[in-house]
Amino acid sequence: MEKNYKEKLRLVDVAEKCFISQWHLSKLLNKYEGVGFSDVLNRIRIDKAKELLTDPSLRVSDIAETVGFVDIAHFSR
């Protein structure tokens, strides 16, 4: 997830890459991260966006798109 956070990731696709069921991946994420798949992915994206936001030459909408948010309003929330 850290390497491909920019892509449109789905739980089923990540589970497939890990050679486990999506149910099992979901349980592991909840056990070790305390949140679900989309929350983990959003946290990764937000952390990357925070790094990019320190550069005043970058526009917020460009940063949102760079880290994988299609909808700027969703990114802003």
Secondary structure, DSSP 8 states (H G I E B T S, - for coil): -TTTTTS---HHHHHHHTTS-HHHHHHHHHHHHSS-HHHHHHHHHHHHHHHHHT-TTS-HHHHHHHTT-S-HHHHH-
